[in-house]
């Protein structure tokens, strides 16, 4: 179970530092200064939870890229293969910009 593996089975700790809570707590900063991408295979067992988090970010007004890879399960190598050059395009864009600029800045 993910809660046990990642958070030591501690529900209180998870509620304090889980991604949904952190997104809510830092929504303004994330919306203004972050470049976020969620990539998931449609056969990944965590797809439903990830889609829920994607919708949560939308509800919070946190812009992000949502990529669903058809036929891919919970397999990092298959994800990278399916993303192809798009994986590196995203990272070049993320690391090329000045972190002092808002995420939507084109300068």
N, CA, C and O of each residue as an XYZ file, in Angstrom:
428
protein
N       0.847     -1.187      0.000
C       0.000      0.000      0.000
C       0.889      1.246      0.000
O       1.876      1.314      0.732
N       0.533      2.217     -0.817
C       1.328      3.430     -0.975
C       1.492      4.186      0.335
O       2.581      4.673      0.637
N       0.431      4.288      1.110
C       0.500      5.005      2.387
C       1.572      4.392      3.282
O       2.336      5.116      3.920
N       1.630      3.082      3.332
C       2.632      2.404      4.165
C       4.041      2.629      3.632
O       4.960      2.924      4.396
N       4.205      2.489      2.333
C       5.534      2.582      1.729
C       6.103      3.994      1.786
O       7.258      4.182      2.169
N       5.313      4.974      1.413
C       5.816      6.344      1.299
C       5.694      7.129      2.597
O       6.574      7.926      2.923
N       4.620      6.912      3.336
C       4.351      7.727      4.525
C       4.399      6.924      5.818
O       3.927      7.396      6.852
N       4.959      5.722      5.777
C       5.087      4.904      6.975
C       3.760      4.528      7.610
O       3.704      4.219      8.800
N       2.687      4.553      6.819
C       1.366      4.208      7.333
C       0.752      5.269      8.226
O      -0.277      5.031      8.859
N       1.371      6.432      8.282
C       0.928      7.502      9.182
C      -0.039      8.437      8.458
O       0.385      9.326      7.720
N      -1.327      8.235      8.670
C      -2.368      9.027      8.010
C      -2.262     10.509      8.371
O      -2.474     11.365      7.512
N      -1.942     10.819      9.608
C      -1.818     12.219     10.038
C      -0.675     12.901      9.290
O      -0.820     14.030      8.821
N       0.456     12.214      9.180
C       1.594     12.766      8.430
C       1.214     12.956      6.960
O       1.530     13.985      6.362
N       0.538     11.966      6.385
C       0.109     12.072      4.995
C      -0.798     13.283      4.795
O      -0.638     14.026      3.827
N      -1.746     13.481      5.704
C      -2.664     14.615      5.597
C      -1.920     15.947      5.686
O      -2.365     16.945      5.119
N      -0.795     15.965      6.392
C      -0.026     17.206      6.551
C       0.866     17.501      5.350
O       1.094     18.665      5.022
N       1.372     16.461      4.690
C       2.360     16.690      3.635
C       1.988     16.055      2.296
O       2.809     16.045      1.379
N       0.787     15.531      2.163
C       0.364     14.916      0.910
C       0.271     15.946     -0.208
O       0.124     17.137      0.062
N       0.355     15.503     -1.457
C       0.369     16.433     -2.584
C      -0.867     17.317     -2.702
O      -0.749     18.476     -3.099
N      -2.041     16.807     -2.371
C      -3.248     17.644     -2.461
C      -3.185     18.801     -1.466
O      -3.517     19.940     -1.794
N      -2.754     18.489     -0.254
C      -2.649     19.514      0.793
C      -1.587     20.543      0.418
O      -1.810     21.746      0.555
N      -0.440     20.075     -0.053
C       0.622     21.004     -0.445
C       0.185     21.886     -1.611
O       0.513     23.071     -1.647
N      -0.553     21.317     -2.561
C      -1.056     22.118     -3.679
C      -2.009     23.200     -3.184
O      -1.949     24.341     -3.642
N      -2.883     22.846     -2.255
C      -3.810     23.835     -1.691
C      -3.048     24.926     -0.943
O      -3.323     26.115     -1.106
N      -2.095     24.509     -0.130
C      -1.342     25.439      0.708
C      -0.502     26.409     -0.127
O      -0.313     27.560      0.264
N      -0.005     25.950     -1.262
C       0.918     26.758     -2.066
C       0.359     27.089     -3.449
O       1.122     27.316     -4.388
N      -0.953     27.117     -3.577
C      -1.593     27.303     -4.887
C      -1.126     28.570     -5.593
O      -0.839     28.533     -6.789
N      -1.046     29.682     -4.886
C      -0.664     30.945     -5.532
C       0.751     30.874     -6.089
O       0.997     31.279     -7.225
N       1.683     30.359     -5.289
C       3.072     30.260     -5.749
C       3.204     29.265     -6.902
O       3.936     29.509     -7.862
N       2.494     28.150     -6.799
C       2.563     27.140     -7.853
C       1.967     27.665     -9.155
O       2.506     27.420    -10.234
N       0.872     28.377     -9.051
C       0.212     28.898    -10.250
C       1.079     29.935    -10.942
O       1.051     30.053    -12.167
N       1.852     30.688    -10.164
C       2.616     31.802    -10.711
C       4.036     31.431    -11.119
O       4.574     32.014    -12.061
N       4.651     30.482    -10.435
C       6.081     30.271    -10.620
C       6.502     28.855    -11.000
O       7.700     28.578    -11.072
N       5.573     27.970    -11.241
C       5.943     26.572    -11.471
C       5.543     26.086    -12.853
O       4.536     26.508    -13.421
N       6.348     25.204    -13.364
C       6.046     24.497    -14.596
C       5.827     23.043    -14.188
O       6.765     22.356    -13.785
N       4.594     22.584    -14.294
C       4.217     21.273    -13.765
C       3.707     20.395    -14.899
O       2.952     20.838    -15.764
N       4.136     19.146    -14.871
C       3.647     18.181    -15.857
C       3.311     16.884    -15.136
O       4.117     16.371    -14.360
N       2.131     16.364    -15.394
C       1.712     15.061    -14.886
C       1.630     14.121    -16.082
O       0.921     14.399    -17.049
N       2.350     13.018    -16.013
C       2.354     12.029    -17.089
C       1.936     10.695    -16.492
O       2.478     10.265    -15.473
N       0.975     10.046    -17.126
C       0.463      8.777    -16.596
C       0.012      7.891    -17.757
O      -0.543      8.378    -18.743
N       0.251      6.616    -17.631
C      -0.276      5.669    -18.604
C      -1.721      5.336    -18.271
O      -2.089      5.264    -17.098
N      -2.535      5.135    -19.288
C      -3.951      4.843    -19.028
C      -4.166      3.447    -18.438
O      -5.277      3.113    -18.026
N      -3.115      2.637    -18.395
C      -3.201      1.310    -17.765
C      -2.485      1.268    -16.416
O      -2.356      0.205    -15.809
N      -2.028      2.409    -15.958
C      -1.355      2.496    -14.655
C      -2.394      2.329    -13.553
O      -3.470      2.925    -13.612
N      -2.072      1.520    -12.552
C      -3.025      1.298    -11.454
C      -3.283      2.557    -10.635
O      -4.244      2.608     -9.868
N      -2.435      3.577    -10.790
C      -2.659      4.835    -10.071
C      -3.342      5.887    -10.958
O      -3.426      7.056    -10.583
N      -3.828      5.467    -12.134
C      -4.428      6.420    -13.074
C      -5.571      7.216    -12.450
O      -5.610      8.440    -12.580
N      -6.487      6.551    -11.784
C      -7.655      7.237    -11.217
C      -7.232      8.287    -10.198
O      -7.760      9.399    -10.207
N      -6.294      7.954     -9.325
C      -5.809      8.934     -8.346
C      -5.104     10.096     -9.023
O      -5.278     11.247     -8.621
N      -4.311      9.809    -10.043
C      -3.611     10.871    -10.756
C      -4.575     11.774    -11.512
O      -4.384     12.989    -11.558
N      -5.606     11.185    -12.103
C      -6.617     12.008    -12.785
C      -7.323     12.910    -11.771
O      -7.624     14.067    -12.068
N      -7.586     12.379    -10.577
C      -8.183     13.193     -9.519
C      -7.282     14.345     -9.113
O      -7.759     15.454     -8.874
N      -5.980     14.090     -9.034
C      -5.040     15.160     -8.686
C      -4.977     16.200     -9.803
O      -4.911     17.398     -9.529
N      -4.998     15.757    -11.043
C      -5.050     16.667    -12.200
C      -6.265     17.595    -12.082
O      -6.147     18.806    -12.269
N      -7.412     17.029    -11.777
C      -8.637     17.837    -11.628
C      -8.540     18.769    -10.422
O      -9.034     19.896    -10.459
N      -7.906     18.296     -9.364
C      -7.701     19.121     -8.168
C      -6.851     20.345     -8.524
O      -7.171     21.461     -8.114
N      -5.782     20.143     -9.275
C      -4.949     21.268     -9.711
C      -5.759     22.230    -10.573
O      -5.631     23.446    -10.429
N      -6.587     21.701    -11.461
C      -7.453     22.564    -12.277
C      -8.371     23.395    -11.391
O      -8.520     24.599    -11.598
N      -8.986     22.750    -10.405
C      -9.897     23.455     -9.496
C      -9.182     24.553     -8.720
O      -9.781     25.577     -8.391
N      -7.904     24.341     -8.430
C      -7.116     25.335     -7.696
C      -6.547     26.417     -8.612
O      -5.947     27.378     -8.131
N      -6.728     26.273     -9.918
C      -6.197     27.244    -10.870
C      -4.699     27.111    -11.078
O      -4.037     28.071    -11.471
N      -4.163     25.927    -10.818
C      -2.734     25.684    -10.998
C      -2.538     25.079    -12.385
O      -2.899     23.930    -12.636
N      -1.959     25.879    -13.276
C      -1.718     25.405    -14.629
C      -0.728     24.250    -14.641
O       0.219     24.217    -13.855
N      -0.955     23.322    -15.528
C      -0.075     22.161    -15.634
C      -0.348     21.444    -16.945
O      -1.389     21.627    -17.577
N       0.597     20.641    -17.326
C       0.452     19.798    -18.500
C      -0.040     18.431    -18.031
O       0.525     17.867    -17.095
N      -1.072     17.893    -18.658
C      -1.636     16.583    -18.302
C      -1.482     15.687    -19.518
O      -2.105     15.927    -20.552
N      -0.658     14.660    -19.400
C      -0.366     13.773    -20.519
C      -0.780     12.352    -20.150
O      -0.293     11.791    -19.168
N      -1.682     11.774    -20.941
C      -2.101     10.384    -20.749
C      -1.527      9.567    -21.906
O      -1.747      9.875    -23.077
N      -0.789      8.522    -21.549
C      -0.143      7.676    -22.546
C      -0.966      6.399    -22.755
O      -1.059      5.575    -21.845
N      -1.562      6.226    -23.933
C      -2.390      5.047    -24.203
C      -1.574      3.755    -24.136
O      -0.468      3.670    -24.670
N      -2.144      2.760    -23.472
C      -1.542      1.438    -23.426
C      -0.361      1.280    -22.490
O       0.264      0.220    -22.467
N      -0.038      2.307    -21.718
C       1.130      2.255    -20.831
C       0.678      2.040    -19.396
O      -0.255      2.688    -18.921
N       1.348      1.127    -18.717
C       1.073      0.861    -17.306
C       2.039      1.614    -16.412
O       2.604      2.631    -16.814
N       2.230      1.114    -15.195
C       3.121      1.741    -14.212
C       4.547      1.269    -14.495
O       5.082      0.409    -13.796
N       5.148      1.846    -15.531
C       6.439      1.396    -16.043
C       7.246      2.604    -16.511
O       7.003      3.117    -17.604
N       8.204      3.067    -15.702
C       8.963      4.272    -16.054
C       9.642      4.198    -17.421
O       9.675      5.193    -18.145
N      10.178      3.046    -17.781
C      10.854      2.932    -19.072
C       9.871      3.052    -20.232
O      10.181      3.676    -21.246
N       8.698      2.463    -20.088
C       7.673      2.586    -21.128
C       7.191      4.032    -21.240
O       6.923      4.518    -22.339
N       7.083      4.715    -20.105
C       6.678      6.128    -20.111
C       7.702      6.954    -20.884
O       7.332      7.735    -21.762
N       8.986      6.790    -20.565
C      10.034      7.551    -21.254
C      10.057      7.237    -22.748
O      10.210      8.137    -23.573
N       9.907      5.975    -23.087
C       9.897      5.588    -24.500
C       8.726      6.238    -25.223
O       8.888      6.760    -26.326
N       7.560      6.209    -24.613
C       6.364      6.784    -25.239
C       6.467      8.310    -25.359
O       6.025      8.886    -26.353
N       7.044      8.956    -24.356
C       7.209     10.411    -24.411
C       8.196     10.820    -25.493
O       8.035     11.861    -26.129
N       9.211     10.001    -25.699
C      10.212     10.299    -26.720
C      10.872     11.645    -26.481
O      11.185     12.004    -25.346
N      11.075     12.372    -27.543
C      11.748     13.671    -27.471
C      10.958     14.672    -26.636
O      11.535     15.606    -26.080
N       9.642     14.486    -26.544
C       8.817     15.389    -25.743
C       9.246     15.449    -24.291
O       9.067     16.473    -23.632
N       9.810     14.364    -23.787
C      10.325     14.362    -22.423
C      11.413     15.414    -22.266
O      11.407     16.195    -21.315
N      12.344     15.424    -23.208
C      13.477     16.349    -23.105
C      13.067     17.766    -23.484
O      13.634     18.725    -22.961
N      12.111     17.919    -24.367
C      11.608     19.253    -24.711
C      11.056     19.938    -23.470
O      11.328     21.114    -23.232
N      10.284     19.204    -22.681
C       9.735     19.763    -21.443
C      10.860     20.187    -20.504
O      10.827     21.291    -19.961
N      11.843     19.336    -20.310
C      12.926     19.655    -19.376
C      13.784     20.818    -19.867
O      14.212     21.646    -19.064
N      14.038     20.893    -21.158
C      14.789     22.045    -21.688
C      14.018     23.334    -21.414
O      14.605     24.339    -21.013
N      12.723     23.302    -21.629
C      11.892     24.480    -21.369
C      11.904     24.824    -19.885
O      12.009     25.995    -19.522
N      11.799     23.819    -19.032
C      11.752     24.052    -17.584
C      13.053     24.644    -17.066
O      13.032     25.561    -16.245
N      14.179     24.132    -17.533
C      15.460     24.578    -16.995
C      16.026     25.792    -17.711
O      16.968     26.408    -17.214
N      15.482     26.150    -18.855
C      15.986     27.292    -19.605
C      15.455     28.614    -19.084
O      16.104     29.648    -19.241
N      14.300     28.593    -18.476
C      13.694     29.858    -18.060
C      14.286     30.351    -16.750
O      14.789     29.573    -15.939
N      14.215     31.640    -16.569
C      14.673     32.279    -15.335
C      13.648     31.983    -14.252
O      12.465     32.275    -14.423
N      14.086     31.410    -13.151
C      13.153     31.044    -12.089
C      12.498     32.256    -11.444
O      11.499     32.110    -10.740
N      13.032     33.440    -11.666
C      12.414     34.644    -11.118
C      11.204     35.064    -11.945
O      10.382     35.859    -11.489
N      11.096     34.535    -13.154
C       9.973     34.884    -14.023
C       8.769     34.006    -13.714
O       8.932     32.839    -13.357
N       7.565     34.550    -13.846
C       6.373     33.701    -13.725
C       6.405     32.604    -14.780
O       6.985     32.783    -15.851
N       5.784     31.475    -14.479
C       5.814     30.310    -15.372
C       5.272     30.625    -16.758
O       5.724     30.033    -17.738
N       4.319     31.538    -16.865
C       3.725     31.857    -18.151
C       4.500     32.885    -18.952
O       4.099     33.219    -20.067
N       5.598     33.395    -18.416
C       6.370     34.434    -19.081
C       7.006     33.908    -20.358
O       7.465     32.767    -20.405
N       7.034     34.737    -21.390
C       7.644     34.329    -22.655
C       8.987     34.995    -22.875
O       9.622     34.762    -23.904
N       9.437     35.811    -21.945
C      10.744     36.482    -22.098
C      11.882     35.567    -21.757
O      13.043     35.970    -21.832
